[in-house]
Structures are given as structure tokens and as C-alpha cells.
């Protein structure tokens, strides 16, 4: 992806300059340690800027080659891996997952608790691969919901995200837990895409790390991305921050004890990867191009369109808790259906996803534009920095043609 003058792609340089001013305000105010932002249109980068620090105490600047934990922005990569196998007809979207991971066949729905004993009933229908890709499987995470909710507590106590276990071991532990609701009946953020990662392993005969590296990262030239920072580049990994007692930021340990400088046993398809802003922009551009980049095709255009279509049934409503008005949910990504209800400037059909450390990307086929926002800050539960939505709206207010 090459740089281009903003005006050549319909942007105002003067208006794009507002992005740096707003992002610098978040850094100088202590809300975020450092921010990298990128906008591309028609395959050309029109904005690429970094402000602040990869490490605040060491005064190590955040740069375009800083490696960051992308957490749940791993999910679209894992879904693309699975869809590459789907194109080979390794499975159908509405196949029961138990056809490939038989240990999940016995999962039952939680109907209540009798003391500490869960009351369970068989589900009315099987968990399908589509349910997993759309977070409608009935599973949860155990780390985002109310701590006193029985189902959330059971998942939290199971330690599904411990990095020293493999995906196979994670699925074996998962099968002993209940579903929180009937598969397909509502949206609930969950470990579902980690299960899809295990599906990729079973169908391909490779570890998730090996499959993603061979079939996605290397073909796309994403040399600084993977399930850990490359050994030679570990010094470029940004420090992870959380809220400090003084209202600023403080260094924190990675959630669940994951060490992103080495390949952990749990190659978590839902949250395990690292990347750089230029690397992830290449992945986003591949999606914007309908599955192809620089002559390398990963998916067919119609497959990307399927990924970016709403798959939630009407009774499930928009995705999110609380629900995100104007949105649906595709295969591993949100999908914008009504910009007015959403209060967003991007076009109908835009899609993307975000990560725990406040990273985000979006792809807008209607306007042939994409954006990537990276930082390394884990906020309190249920809180999201306004900087990501500000960045997106600032990008569009600068697009004049």
C-alpha cells in the first residue's frame, strides 16, 4: 500500500490534520499512552500518524512499526481462515459443530441454579458453525458479564483462557459448561471464535498458528503479525496499560497471564495475536478488495460479502450489550445497517471489529475506504474510549469527494 496525496483520493489535508490534534489531546490528557491511526482509500494511504508512547516511562515513541496486542481483532483473521476452508467445502455454515468437535455434543442450556448446582436442559437444536461465528452459540466469556451471574461465574471459574493449555484442552473444558441460552436466540460475546480456531486445526491438520501464518500472514506480507511478537522484534512490543489511580495510565500485566513475546500453548483464535498498523491495514485492504491483495487471493468476493452480511435473526436484535443501534452482526464482524441510528458517518455495509486494548478497524466498501486505530490501554469493564469513534468520524468529515 503506497502513500498518496489526500486530495487525490477525495480528502482534505487540512481536515485530516484535526485527527492528530484530537488524538494528541487524549495522550497529553493522560487518557491513552499512544495512538496510531491510518486511513486508506482506493488502496492508497492518505493518513498515517502516530502520537505518544509505546512505553511512557522509557519515553519510547509509538511508531508505525510498534507491535501491539490486537486481542479480539484476531477474530476476523480466524474467521477468514475458517472461510478459506469453507470455500474448499470442508464444512457448511449450518453444520452442527459436534460433527467436527464431537466433545461439544452434550452441552446443555442453563435454566437456573439450585444452590451451587446448575439446572440443565438439552437445547432445542444443535450449536452450528454459524452460531459460533456470530456469537449466538449460547456460550459466554466469563470475564465481561456480571460477576454474580451464575453462567458467567461458571465460565470464569473454568479458566478457559489460561495460556498454558491448547485449544483442544480448552474445548474439552468448555464441553463441561452450560450454554446460557438456546443456540441462535440472541447475541452474547463469547469464546465461540476460539472454538472456530480449534475447528480450523481439526479440518486443516495444522496448528492455528501454522495455518494462519502459511495461508494468511505470509501471503499478505504481514511479517510483524502472529500469535506472538517475532523474536527479533520483541523489543518493538508496546507496553500494556490500564487506568492509574491518578486518572492517568499505568503499566499492567496482560490479562490471563499471556506472554506475547513467546508462542503460548493456547493459540487463541479469539484474542491471541499481535500486529502493527501497516500489517493490519493490509489485512483490512484484502477484505476491502473482496478477498485479494497484490494479486494474492484468499477469498472470493462473494465470500467476503457473506462475511459482511447481517446474520442475526430479527428476534436477536442488533449486536452488543447494550445493543448497538443501527448494527447487525456478520461472521466475526459488526455490520452497519443504519448510519442514522448508529450515529456514524460511514456507509451502509461498513464492517469491522475492535480489541480489548482499544484497537479497532473498519472497512467501508461503499466509499472504498478503511481505517485502523491502535493503542494499548485496557479500560475498566464496560468502558470504551471515545477516541475510536472520534477517529472514524474525523476520517469522514475530511472526505469531501
Buried (B, 14 or more C-beta within 10 A) or exposed (E): BEEBEBEEBBBBEEBBBBBBEBBBBBBEEBBBBBBBBBBBBEBBBBBBBBBBBBBBEEEBEBBBBBBBBBBBBBBBBBBBBBBBBBBEEBBEBEBBBBBBBEBBEEBBBBEEEEEEEBEBEEBEEBBBBBBBBBBBBBBBBBBBBEEEBBBBBBBBEBEBBBBEBBBEBBBBBBBEBBBBBBBBBBBBBBBBBBBBBBBBBBBBEBBBBBBBBEBBBEBBBBEBBBBBBBEEBEEBBBBBBBBEEEEBBBBBEBBBEBEBBEBBBBBBBBBBBBBBBBBBBBBBBBBBBBBBBEEEEBBBEEBBBBBBBBBBEEEBBBBBEEEBBBBBBBBBBBBBBBBEEBEBBBBBBBBBBBBBBBBBBBBBBEBBBBBBBBBBBBBEEEEEBEBBBBBBBBBBBBBEE
